[in-house]
Each structure stands twice: as structure tokens, then as C-alpha cells.
Amino acid sequence: MSSDKNEVQFENYMKEMPWLALPFAQRELVQILSKMFGVKGIPALILLDGDTGEVISKNGRSAPLPRSECGGGSPEQLLLLVAQRLVWRE
């Protein structure tokens, strides 16, 4: 999700970032999700269970990571691991 103020800012930012984002035009969905997960500022990283949708952590940037999942690495490493396994469901 993005907190950019306009689509040009969003597009420029996303050119530099390795992760996926909701399209800028889906601002209403961004607001709904921010409220749902209690996002108060940026950056924020909410970790969800991909099978159940349950919240693992609302503070994923400092959540301890299980060694079995990502070698005990940083949240950024986990994010890359998740992105590699990402499956879009409609």
C-alpha cells in the first residue's frame, strides 16, 4: 500500500522498490486496509498467515523471525521470501 499523495509520486517510488503494491487508483481500499490493521504511519509491515489470513504481527519490522522460515534473517529478507512465494487469488 502506498501513502503517496499523487500517482506520479507513486509511480516514481515504485520504480525503485522490489515489492508489489496496490494500484494508486485503489485509494479507498488502502484506507480500508489501513484502518483494518491499525496502520498509523509509514513504514508499516503487517505479517499475515497466507493460508488463514490471520495476523501474525502488526509490527513485522521488529518481529522475531523463525529460523526455519528465513534463516533467522531480517524482516526485509522475509518480505523477499514471501514475495517469491506470492500467489494471487481472485
N, C-alpha and C positions, 0 to 999 in steps of 0.2 A: 504494500500500500504506500502511497506517496502523500506527502504533505506539501508538495509544490503548489505554488499559487496560480500557475498557468501552464498550459500544455507545452509551451516552448521550454520552460524550465524543466518540466518533467522529461521531455524527450532528450534534452542535453544531459541530464543527470543519468538517465537510463543507458545512454551510450557508454558510460564509464563503469557501470555496475554489472556484476556477474549473475545477479538473481532476477527472478521473474517479478512482475508487478501487475496489479490490476490496471487496466487501461485508465488513462486520466479521465475519460468521459464518465467513468463509473464512480463519480464523487459521492453519490448517495450511498452506495454500497460501502465505500471507505468509511463514511460516517457511522453507518450501522455497525460495522465490524469493530471500529474504534470504541464505540460505546459498549458493545457486547463484551469486549475483552478488557475494558477499563484502561485503554491507552491514553495517557496524559501528556506524553511528549515523545520526541524522537531523539535517538533511535529507540525502537522497541522491538523485541523479538519474543513472540509467543510460540511456545513449543506445543504442538498438538500430536496426539496419537493418530497416526494415519489410518488405522483400522476403525477406531471407535469415535474419533473426533474429540475425545476428552482432552482437557487442558493438562499438559504435563507440567508446564511452568509458565507463569505470566512474566517472569523475569529471566528469559532464556539467555540473556547476555552474561549473566553470572551464575547460571545453573550448573551444578556439578554434572559432568557427563560420564555415563558409564563407559569404562574402558572397552567393553565388548562391542559397543556400537561404533566408536570412532577412535579407538586407541587412546582414550583419555585426553583428546585434544581440546581445542578451544571451541566456543560456540560457532565461530566462523567456519571451522572445519566441519562441524556437524551440519551447518547450513548447506555447505557444498555437498556433503554426503546425501542429505535429504533431496537437494535439487537433482542429483544424479539419479535418484530413485523415484522422482516425481512422476505420478501418473495422473493425467487429467480425467476426471469422471464427470459425465454430464447427467 
